[in-house]
Amino acid sequence: MQRRREKLEREKMEEQNQCKKKLRVCVATCNRADYSKLAPIMFGIKSHPEEFELEVVVLGSHLIDDYGNTFRMIEQDDFDIGSKLHTIVRGEDEAAMVESVGLALVKLPDVLQRLRPDILVVHGDRFDALALATAAALMNIRILHLEGGEVSGAIDDSIRHAISKLAHYHACCTRRAEQHLIAMCEDHSRILLAGCPSYDKLLSPHHRDDHMDIIKSWLGDKVQERDYIVALQHPVTTDIQHSIKIYGLMLDALLSFNKRTLILFPNIDAGSKEMVRVMRKKGIEQHPNFRAVKHIPFEQFIQLVCHAGCMIGNSSCGVREAGAFGTPVINLGTRQTGRETGENVLHVRDADTHNKIYHALELQFGKRYPCATIYGDGNSVPRILKFLRTIDLDEPRQKTFCFPPVKDSISQDIDLILETQSALAVDLGGTNLRVAIVCMRGKIMKKYTQPNPKTFEARMHLILKMCTDAMRDAVCLNCRILGVGVSTGGRVNPQEGVVLHSTKLIQEWCSVDLRTPISDALQLPVWVDNDGNCAALAERKFGHGKGVENFVTVITGTGIGGGIIHHNELVHGSTFCAAELGHIMVSLEGPECSCGSHGCIEAYASGLALQREAKRLHDEDLLKVEGMDMKLSEPVTAAHLISAARMGNSKADAVLNKASTALGVGIINILHIVNPSHVILSGVLASFYQAPVQRIISEGALLTGESIKIVTSDLEEPALLGAASMVLDYATRRTY
């Protein structure tokens, strides 16, 4: 009974194996180079007839006599070629490459329809391979792409990555290539880190006993190993003329170096015809030191590379296979830029002179390097066959991508957009340095204040640190920073973002470029302007100046400043000195001003001027009145002067009347020059000056100026809001 049961189970398993469908694999090869990578896989598939059914399609330069009719070596390897497609349009230029792709796309559908493969194996980055992948993808055939994710140069990168996006499965050679494919959103479960299939042959005993016979058959009886050069240079299709020039320089260097050289014809890419013409013009084919050939069987070619004194050119063989032998390589130009290489490769990327290439030959020829296995360990074919066995033909053919997580789109409500568009505002004051995040509506989302350092270096360092901190916090506040606005004292060139001359309050601040270091550090646009101008801009966007075409802002604080808006535009003047309102002279014999002149408004009406007068009265014991609370330890300020005047101190009242008169006369001068409709007083003294200034204007201005409105600003932070308005207006293109 037991034996009968075992027999029935064996018969059942045999029946299941017979019913199991073989995987129909189509391998398409376009040229001698890709066949060297595909042949080991083809042999592996052929050695498992119970699991796989192999179909071979040959196209491209395999079928061209000038390139050696290399399809014959496929037949010599005992592979049945199911289809031969003549797809190359001769011409060896860009148009011919495009036409060849089109011709392949015309011919491939019939072949693929007839063969009906379960999976198509495509290699590399050739334009023929792009046609294969395109046709298979459109015909809903699964694609396995070999050597995707690598980076080299020229048009090859674009073609390779395009094939990767069409392919369903990937067998790559290096860990870096695997990471590139993952970064390209390819499904990690469908990527195999296999290594290069050609390394399965390279790393089997490569010192063949007959290697000297191979060398002599191609280079002559007198040549010894490591005493010859292998040269293989292909066109760079994105810069054909330059690659032709490098080719000529390489040939000149080889002629001068005077060593026996095996030179292979370039591939069929655009520019190859011109390169062959250069070779023949220099008489290479007839030169006794050279042997020019169109094709060498791969097994013999790797023996020639293995035992060469040096390999030169831009073939991928130099940066890939040659490393397995430690053969010294000179890589010319940019065709292999980005490839991972061993220490055996010397790059001459800017190969602009014959002497530079000659010197590279002197450095490399005859050396030996440690063998590198960057591209494989000799076991890639078993891995690929195992990978093929895991393909489930019942899975949907629809390719999927693994995109990184993306936040759900937020509401497109206009109020939300306006709230989140924000600016970084910087106010560089004489005492404090302030930074704020300001949204489109003028709300200060967060403010930072630090004492303003005394030296230039410390000041710049603190500005950048505070801005960086604010940028980080802006993310948490859901604020998108559009740029940086800087408000500073002194004369500013806003076109260049340079502080030309600053006030005495900010030392070491002359001819300072603020825009460049801040923009470079934060990668944001930067606007810079005078603090008086910024106050005017703040009023125009957020305050009493909103919708007003012509107005003047006067800042009454530590100093006197301001800005002029005329026809909705800020007035800067030819040398950026406009609106220096504090330095309008109202008396020829007045007190000395900080600018060096006498009788300026600022010398009478600024906070510093009032503080100076308060201290004078205090020193003369004329300031304090009965009921006035003033501690002996506290410094005397303008506030004490105003308080004393309100409590009936005639001396203090006289000082303030003179200050108000000076400010009022100065504003009358402004009215007679620019004729604004509004004057907006800003700063800590604004509320005190409003009534007396209005009275002086009504008494002293021309009839046309008596109707001018004098208002006090409602803005708490005009300097910060003005700095922000530069960003919010210009970055959102609300003004030009």
C-alpha positions in Angstrom: 0.0 0.0 0.0 2.8 2.4 0.9 4.7 1.6 -2.3 1.5 2.1 -4.4 0.9 5.5 -2.7 4.4 6.7 -3.4 4.1 5.6 -7.0 0.9 7.6 -7.4 2.5 10.7 -5.9 5.5 10.4 -8.3 3.2 10.1 -11.3 1.2 13.1 -10.1 4.3 15.2 -9.7 5.6 14.1 -13.2 2.2 15.0 -14.6 2.3 18.5 -12.9 5.8 19.1 -14.3 4.7 18.2 -17.8 1.7 20.5 -17.5 3.9 23.4 -16.1 4.3 26.0 -18.8 7.8 26.9 -19.9 8.8 30.6 -19.7 9.2 31.9 -23.3 12.1 34.2 -23.2 13.1 36.4 -26.2 16.6 37.8 -26.1 17.2 40.6 -28.6 20.7 41.6 -29.5 21.8 44.7 -31.5 25.6 44.7 -31.7 28.8 43.0 -30.6 29.0 44.8 -27.3 25.5 43.8 -26.0 25.9 40.3 -27.2 28.9 39.9 -24.9 26.6 40.6 -21.9 23.6 38.7 -23.3 25.4 35.5 -24.4 26.1 34.1 -20.9 22.3 34.5 -20.1 21.4 32.9 -23.4 23.7 29.9 -22.6 22.1 29.7 -19.1 18.6 29.7 -20.5 19.5 27.1 -23.1 20.9 24.8 -20.5 17.5 24.5 -18.8 15.2 23.5 -21.6 12.7 22.0 -19.1 12.0 25.5 -17.7 12.7 28.0 -20.5 12.1 28.4 -24.2 14.7 30.6 -25.9 14.0 32.9 -28.9 16.7 35.0 -30.4 16.1 38.2 -32.4 19.1 39.8 -34.1 19.0 43.4 -35.5 21.1 46.5 -35.7 24.8 46.5 -36.7 25.1 42.7 -36.3 23.8 42.4 -39.9 26.2 45.0 -41.5 29.3 43.9 -43.4 31.3 47.1 -42.4 30.8 46.1 -38.8 31.9 42.5 -39.3 28.5 40.7 -39.8 28.7 39.7 -36.2 25.5 37.7 -36.3 27.8 34.8 -37.4 29.4 34.5 -34.0 25.8 34.0 -32.6 25.4 31.1 -35.0 28.8 29.8 -34.2 27.7 29.7 -30.5 24.9 27.3 -31.8 22.0 29.6 -31.2 19.0 29.4 -33.5 18.3 33.0 -34.7 14.5 33.3 -34.9 14.5 36.6 -36.7 17.0 38.8 -38.5 15.9 42.4 -38.9 17.8 44.9 -41.1 17.0 48.1 -39.1 20.0 50.3 -39.7 19.7 53.3 -42.0 23.3 54.1 -43.2 24.6 57.6 -42.9 26.1 57.5 -39.4 24.5 60.8 -38.4 21.8 62.0 -36.0 19.0 61.7 -38.7 20.1 58.2 -39.6 19.9 57.1 -35.9 16.3 58.5 -35.7 15.4 56.8 -39.0 16.9 53.5 -37.7 14.7 53.6 -34.6 11.6 54.3 -36.9 12.5 51.4 -39.2 12.9 49.0 -36.2 9.5 50.1 -34.9 8.0 49.3 -38.3 9.5 45.8 -38.4 9.3 44.7 -34.8 5.5 44.3 -34.3 5.3 41.4 -36.8 8.2 39.6 -35.2 6.9 40.0 -31.6 3.4 39.1 -32.7 4.7 35.9 -34.2 7.0 34.9 -31.3 4.6 35.9 -28.5 7.3 35.9 -25.8 6.4 36.0 -22.1 9.3 38.3 -21.5 11.8 40.3 -23.7 15.3 40.7 -22.5 16.9 44.1 -23.5 20.3 45.3 -22.7 21.8 48.7 -22.1 21.4 52.1 -23.7 21.5 51.7 -27.5 19.0 53.4 -29.8 18.1 50.0 -31.2 17.3 48.8 -27.6 15.0 51.8 -27.2 13.0 50.7 -30.3 12.8 47.2 -28.8 11.5 48.4 -25.4 9.0 50.8 -27.0 7.6 48.1 -29.3 7.3 45.5 -26.5 5.8 48.0 -24.0 3.1 49.0 -26.5 2.4 45.4 -27.3 1.9 44.5 -23.6 5.0 42.3 -23.4 7.0 42.1 -20.1 10.5 43.6 -20.4 13.6 42.7 -18.4 16.2 45.5 -18.7 19.9 44.7 -18.1 22.3 47.4 -16.7 19.7 50.0 -16.0 20.3 52.8 -13.4 23.9 53.5 -14.4 25.2 56.9 -15.3 27.7 57.5 -18.1 27.4 60.4 -20.6 26.1 61.6 -24.0 22.7 60.6 -25.2 23.2 57.1 -23.7 22.0 58.2 -20.2 18.7 59.5 -21.6 18.1 56.3 -23.6 19.1 54.0 -20.7 16.7 55.8 -18.3 13.9 55.8 -20.9 14.2 52.0 -21.3 14.2 51.6 -17.5 10.9 53.5 -17.3 9.4 51.1 -20.0 10.8 48.0 -18.4 8.9 45.8 -15.9 11.9 44.1 -14.4 15.6 45.2 -13.9 18.8 43.3 -13.5 21.5 45.9 -12.5 25.2 45.6 -11.9 26.1 47.8 -9.0 24.6 48.9 -5.7 24.7 52.5 -6.9 22.7 51.6 -10.0 20.1 49.8 -7.8 19.7 53.0 -5.7 19.4 55.1 -8.8 16.5 52.9 -10.0 14.8 53.1 -6.7 15.2 56.9 -6.8 13.5 56.8 -10.3 10.5 55.3 -8.5 11.0 51.7 -9.9 9.4 48.9 -7.7 12.2 47.7 -5.4 10.7 44.1 -5.5 11.4 44.0 -9.3 15.0 45.1 -9.1 17.7 42.4 -9.0 21.3 43.3 -8.1 22.9 40.7 -10.3 26.2 42.0 -11.5 27.3 42.1 -15.1 26.8 38.8 -17.0 30.1 39.2 -18.9 31.9 39.0 -15.6 30.8 35.3 -15.4 33.2 34.7 -18.2 35.8 37.3 -17.2 36.3 35.9 -13.7 36.5 32.3 -14.7 40.2 31.5 -15.2 41.1 34.3 -17.6 44.8 33.4 -18.1 44.2 31.0 -20.9 47.1 28.8 -21.9 46.6 30.0 -25.5 46.5 33.7 -24.8 49.9 34.3 -26.6 48.5 32.6 -29.7 45.5 35.0 -29.6 47.8 38.0 -29.2 50.1 36.9 -32.0 47.2 36.1 -34.3 45.9 39.7 -34.1 49.2 41.7 -33.6 52.0 39.6 -35.0 54.6 37.1 -33.9 57.0 39.7 -32.4 54.5 41.2 -29.9 54.8 40.2 -26.2 52.1 40.5 -23.5 51.8 43.9 -21.8 53.8 45.4 -24.7 50.9 46.6 -26.8 47.9 48.9 -26.7 44.2 48.3 -27.3 42.4 51.4 -28.6 38.6 51.7 -28.9 37.0 55.1 -29.3 33.3 55.8 -30.1 31.6 59.1 -31.1 29.8 61.2 -28.4 26.5 61.9 -30.1 25.8 65.1 -28.1 29.1 66.7 -29.3 30.2 65.0 -32.5 32.7 67.5 -33.7 34.6 67.5 -30.3 34.7 63.7 -30.2 36.1 63.7 -33.7 38.8 66.1 -32.6 39.7 64.0 -29.5 39.9 60.9 -31.8 42.4 62.7 -34.0 44.5 63.7 -31.0 44.4 60.1 -29.6 45.7 58.8 -33.0 48.5 61.4 -33.0 49.5 60.5 -29.4 49.5 56.8 -30.3 51.7 57.5 -33.4 54.1 59.4 -31.3 54.1 56.8 -28.5 55.3 54.2 -31.1 53.9 51.0 -29.6 52.1 48.2 -31.3 48.4 49.1 -31.2 45.2 47.1 -31.9 42.6 49.6 -32.9 38.9 48.7 -33.3 36.6 50.6 -35.6 34.0 52.9 -33.8 30.4 51.8 -33.4 27.6 52.9 -35.7 26.6 56.0 -33.8 26.4 59.4 -35.5 29.9 60.6 -36.2 31.5 57.2 -36.7 31.9 57.8 -40.5 33.9 61.0 -39.8 36.1 59.2 -37.3 36.9 56.5 -39.8 37.7 59.2 -42.3 40.2 60.7 -39.8 41.8 57.3 -39.2 42.3 56.7 -43.0 43.6 60.2 -43.5 46.3 59.5 -41.0 47.2 56.2 -42.7 46.5 54.1 -39.6 45.4 51.0 -41.6 48.7 50.9 -43.4 50.9 51.9 -40.5 53.2 49.0 -39.4 52.5 49.7 -35.7 48.7 49.5 -36.1 46.3 46.7 -36.7 42.8 48.1 -37.4 39.9 45.6 -37.2 36.1 45.8 -37.3 35.4 42.9 -34.9 37.0 40.5 -32.6 35.1 37.6 -30.9 34.5 38.5 -27.3 36.4 35.6 -25.8 39.5 36.6 -27.7 38.9 40.3 -27.2 38.9 39.9 -23.4 42.2 38.0 -23.6 43.7 40.9 -25.6 42.5 43.5 -23.0 43.6 41.3 -20.1 47.2 41.1 -21.3 47.5 44.6 -22.8 50.0 47.1 -21.6 47.2 49.7 -21.7 43.7 50.3 -23.1 42.8 53.8 -24.4 39.5 55.3 -25.6 36.0 55.8 -24.3 34.5 52.3 -24.5 32.5 51.1 -21.5 34.8 48.0 -21.7 37.6 50.2 -20.4 35.8 51.3 -17.3 34.0 48.0 -16.7 35.6 44.8 -18.0 39.2 46.0 -18.0 39.0 46.5 -14.2 38.6 42.8 -13.7 42.1 42.2 -15.0 43.8 45.3 -13.5 44.6 46.5 -17.0 45.6 50.2 -17.0 43.0 52.3 -18.8 43.0 55.9 -20.2 39.4 57.1 -20.5 39.2 60.0 -22.9 36.4 62.7 -23.0 33.0 62.6 -21.4 31.3 59.5 -22.8 31.8 57.6 -19.5 31.4 60.5 -17.1 29.5 59.2 -14.1 30.6 55.5 -14.4 31.9 53.8 -11.4 35.6 52.9 -12.0 38.5 51.1 -10.3 41.8 52.7 -9.6 43.1 51.4 -12.9 41.3 54.1 -14.9 43.0 57.5 -15.5 40.5 60.1 -16.8 41.5 62.6 -19.4 38.2 64.4 -19.7 39.5 67.6 -21.2 41.6 65.8 -23.8 42.4 69.1 -25.7 46.1 68.4 -26.6 48.1 65.6 -28.1 50.7 66.1 -25.3 48.2 65.5 -22.5 47.2 62.2 -24.0 50.8 61.2 -24.7 51.7 62.0 -21.0 48.8 59.8 -19.9 50.2 57.0 -22.0 53.6 57.4 -20.3 52.0 57.2 -16.9 49.8 54.2 -17.6 51.5 52.0 -20.1 52.9 48.7 -18.6 51.4 49.2 -15.1 49.3 46.6 -13.3 46.5 47.4 -10.8 44.6 45.3 -8.3 41.6 43.5 -9.9 38.3 45.3 -9.3 34.9 43.6 -9.1 32.7 46.6 -9.0 30.5 45.3 -11.7 30.2 41.7 -10.8 31.4 38.6 -8.9 31.0 36.0 -11.6 27.6 34.7 -10.4 25.2 37.0 -12.2 23.7 34.4 -14.6 22.4 32.0 -11.8 20.9 35.0 -10.1 19.1 36.2 -13.3 17.8 32.7 -14.0 16.5 32.4 -10.5 14.9 35.9 -10.9 13.2 34.7 -14.2 11.7 31.7 -12.4 10.0 34.0 -9.9 8.1 35.9 -12.6 4.4 35.3 -12.1 2.7 35.4 -15.6 -0.7 35.6 -13.9 0.2 39.0 -12.4 -1.2 42.1 -14.2 1.1 43.4 -16.9 0.3 47.0 -15.9 3.6 48.5 -14.6 3.5 50.2 -11.2 5.8 52.8 -9.8 6.7 53.5 -6.2 6.4 57.2 -5.8 7.5 58.9 -2.5 4.7 60.0 -0.3 3.2 63.3 -1.2 1.1 65.5 1.1 -2.6 65.8 0.1 -3.3 69.0 -1.7 -4.6 71.7 0.5 -7.6 73.9 0.0 -7.3 76.5 -2.8 -9.3 79.1 -0.8 -7.9 82.5 -1.6 -7.8 83.6 2.0 -5.7 80.6 2.9 -3.3 81.3 0.0 -2.9 85.0 1.1 -2.4 83.9 4.7 0.4 81.5 4.0 2.4 83.7 1.5 4.8 85.5 3.8 8.0 87.5 4.1 10.9 87.7 6.4 11.3 91.3 7.6 14.6 92.6 9.1 14.8 95.9 11.0 18.4 97.0 11.6 18.1 99.5 14.3 20.7 101.4 16.3 20.0 99.5 19.5 18.2 96.3 18.4 18.2 93.9 15.5 14.7 92.6 14.8 13.4 89.8 12.5 9.7 89.0 11.9 7.6 86.6 9.8 4.9 88.8 8.2 2.0 87.3 6.3 0.2 88.9 3.3 -2.3 90.7 5.5 0.3 92.4 7.6 0.0 90.2 10.6 3.3 89.5 12.4 3.3 85.8 12.9 6.4 85.7 15.0 9.1 88.3 16.0 12.7 87.9 17.2 14.7 90.6 18.9 18.4 90.7 19.7 20.8 93.5 20.7 22.6 94.8 17.6 26.3 93.8 17.7 28.9 96.6 17.4 31.1 95.0 14.7 30.3 94.2 11.1 31.1 90.5 11.2 29.1 89.9 14.3 26.2 91.8 12.9 26.1 89.9 9.7 26.4 86.6 11.5 23.5 87.4 13.8 21.3 88.5 10.8 21.8 85.2 9.1 21.3 83.2 12.2 18.0 84.9 13.1 16.8 84.6 9.5 17.6 80.9 9.5 15.8 80.3 12.8 12.8 82.2 11.4 12.8 80.1 8.2 12.7 77.0 10.3 9.8 78.3 12.4 7.9 79.4 9.3 7.5 75.8 8.3 5.7 75.0 11.5 3.5 78.1 11.1 2.5 77.1 7.6 4.1 80.2 6.1 5.7 80.1 2.7 8.5 82.6 2.7 8.7 84.5 -0.6 11.8 86.6 0.2 13.6 88.9 2.7 13.1 92.6 3.2 15.6 94.7 5.1 15.0 98.1 6.7 18.1 100.0 7.8 19.1 103.6 8.7 21.2 105.8 6.4 21.4 106.1 2.6 20.6 102.9 0.7 20.9 101.9 -3.0 17.8 99.6 -3.3 18.7 98.6 -6.8 21.9 96.9 -5.6 20.9 96.2 -2.0 23.9 98.2 -0.7 24.0 100.5 2.3 26.0 103.4 1.0 26.3 105.5 4.2 24.7 104.7 7.5 23.8 106.8 10.6 26.2 107.3 13.5 24.0 104.9 15.5 25.2 102.0 13.3 28.9 102.0 13.1 31.1 100.2 10.5 28.1 100.2 8.1 29.3 101.9 4.9 29.2 100.5 1.3 27.9 97.2 2.7 26.3 94.7 0.3 23.4 93.2 2.3 21.6 91.5 -0.5 24.3 89.0 -1.7 25.2 87.3 1.6 21.6 87.0 2.8 20.4 85.7 -0.6 23.3 83.2 -0.9 22.7 81.9 2.6 18.9 81.6 2.4 18.4 81.0 -1.4 15.8 83.8 -1.4 15.4 87.1 -3.2 16.3 90.1 -1.0 15.2 93.7 -1.0 16.9 96.5 1.0 15.8 100.1 1.7 16.0 103.0 4.1 13.9 102.8 7.2 12.0 106.0 6.3 11.1 104.6 2.9 10.0 101.4 4.5 7.7 103.3 6.8 6.1 104.9 3.7 5.7 101.5 2.0 4.1 100.1 5.2 1.5 102.9 5.1 0.9 102.3 1.4 0.1 98.6 1.9 -1.3 98.4 5.4 -2.0 101.9 6.8 -3.5 105.3 6.1 -1.8 105.4 2.7 -3.7 102.4 1.3 -5.4 103.6 -1.9 -3.9 107.1 -1.6 -1.9 108.2 -4.7 0.3 111.0 -3.1 1.3 111.1 0.6 4.3 111.7 2.8 5.3 109.7 5.9 7.3 111.5 8.6 9.0 109.3 11.3 9.4 111.1 14.7 11.6 109.0 16.8 15.2 108.9 17.9 15.9 110.8 14.6 13.6 112.3 12.0 13.1 110.5 8.7 10.4 109.6 6.3 9.4 108.6 2.8 7.5 110.2 -0.1 4.9 108.3 -2.2 4.2 110.1 -5.5 1.8 108.7 -8.1 1.8 105.4 -6.0 5.6 105.1 -6.4 8.3 105.5 -3.8 10.6 108.5 -4.6 14.3 107.6 -4.2 16.0 110.4 -6.1 19.0 110.3 -8.5 21.5 109.4 -5.7 19.0 107.8 -3.3 18.9 110.9 -1.1 15.2 111.9 -1.5 13.0 112.1 1.6 15.8 113.0 4.0 13.1 114.9 5.7 15.0 115.2 9.0 17.7 117.3 7.3 15.5 120.0 5.9 16.9 123.2 7.3 14.4 125.5 9.0 16.9 127.9 10.6 20.4 129.1 9.6 21.4 129.7 13.2 19.9 126.6 14.8 21.5 123.9 16.9 24.0 121.5 15.3 22.6 118.4 13.7 24.1 114.9 13.6 24.6 115.4 9.8 27.1 118.3 10.5 24.7 121.2 9.5 22.8 123.6 11.7 19.1 124.2 12.0 17.8 120.9 10.6 14.4 119.6 11.8 16.1 116.7 13.4 18.2 119.1 15.6 15.0 120.5 17.0 12.3 117.8 17.0 13.9 114.4 17.2 13.9 112.3 20.3 17.6 112.9 20.8 17.2 116.6 20.5 14.4 116.7 23.1 16.4 114.4 25.4 19.3 116.9 25.1 17.1 119.8 26.0 15.5 117.8 28.9 19.0 117.0 30.3 20.0 120.7 30.0 16.9 121.8 32.0 17.4 119.0 34.5 21.1 120.1 35.0 19.9 123.6 35.6 17.2 122.3 38.0 14.5 123.7 35.7 12.8 120.5 34.6 11.0 119.1 37.7 7.7 120.5 38.8 5.5 119.7 41.8 3.7 116.4 41.5 6.2 115.1 38.8 7.5 111.6 39.7 11.2 111.3 38.6 13.6 109.0 40.2 17.2 110.2 40.7 18.7 107.0 39.2 16.8 107.0 35.9 18.2 108.8 32.8 16.4 111.9 31.6 14.4 111.4 28.4 12.1 113.3 26.1 9.2 111.7 28.0 10.2 113.7 31.1 10.2 116.9 29.0 6.7 116.2 27.7 5.4 115.3 31.1 6.8 118.5 32.6 5.2 120.6 29.9 1.8 119.0 30.5 2.1 119.8 34.2 2.7 123.5 33.5 6.5 123.8 33.2 7.0 126.9 31.0 10.6 126.1 30.1 9.7 122.6 28.9 6.7 124.0 27.1 8.8 126.5 25.2 11.2 123.8 24.1 8.4 121.7 22.8 6.8 124.7 21.0 10.0 125.4 19.2 10.3 121.7 18.3 6.7 121.6 17.0 7.3 124.8 15.0 10.4 123.4 13.4 8.6 120.2 12.4 5.6 122.1 11.2 7.7 124.5 9.1 9.6 121.6 7.6 6.4 119.9 6.7 5.1 123.1 5.1 8.2 123.1 2.9 7.4 119.5 1.9 3.8 120.4 1.1 4.9 123.2 -1.1 7.3 120.9 -3.0 5.4 117.6 -3.6 1.8 118.6 -2.7 0.7 115.4 -1.0 -2.9 114.8 0.1 -1.9 113.2 3.4 0.9 113.6 5.9 1.2 110.6 8.1 3.2 111.0 11.4 4.8 107.9 12.6 7.0 107.0 15.6 6.9 107.5 19.4 6.3 111.3 19.2 3.7 111.2 16.5 0.7 111.6 18.8 2.3 114.5 20.6 3.1 116.4 17.4 -0.1 115.9 15.4 -2.2 118.8 16.8 0.5 121.5 16.9 1.7 120.5 13.4 -1.8 120.7 12.0 -2.2 124.2 13.6 1.1 125.5 12.2 0.2 124.2 8.7 -3.2 125.9 8.8 -1.4 129.2 9.8 1.6 129.1 7.6 0.9 127.0 4.4 -0.5 128.4 1.2 -4.2 128.2 0.7 -3.9 125.0 -1.3 -2.1 123.3 1.5 -4.5 124.1 4.3 -6.7 121.1 3.4 -3.9 118.6 3.8 -4.7 115.9 6.4 -2.2 115.3 9.2 -2.8 111.8 10.7 -0.9 109.6 13.0 0.0 106.1 12.0 -1.9 103.1 13.4 0.9 100.7 12.6 2.8 99.3 15.5 5.9 98.1 13.5 6.2 100.3 10.4 9.8 99.4 9.8 9.1 95.6 9.8 5.9 95.9 7.9 7.6 98.1 5.3 10.4 95.7 4.8 7.9 92.9 4.4 5.8 94.9 1.9 8.8 95.1 -0.5 8.8 91.3 -0.6 5.0 90.8 -0.7 4.4 93.4 -3.4 7.3 92.5 -5.7 7.4 88.7 -5.2 3.7 88.4 -6.0 4.0 90.8 -8.9 1.5 93.2 -7.4 3.8 96.1 -8.4 6.5 96.3 -11.0 
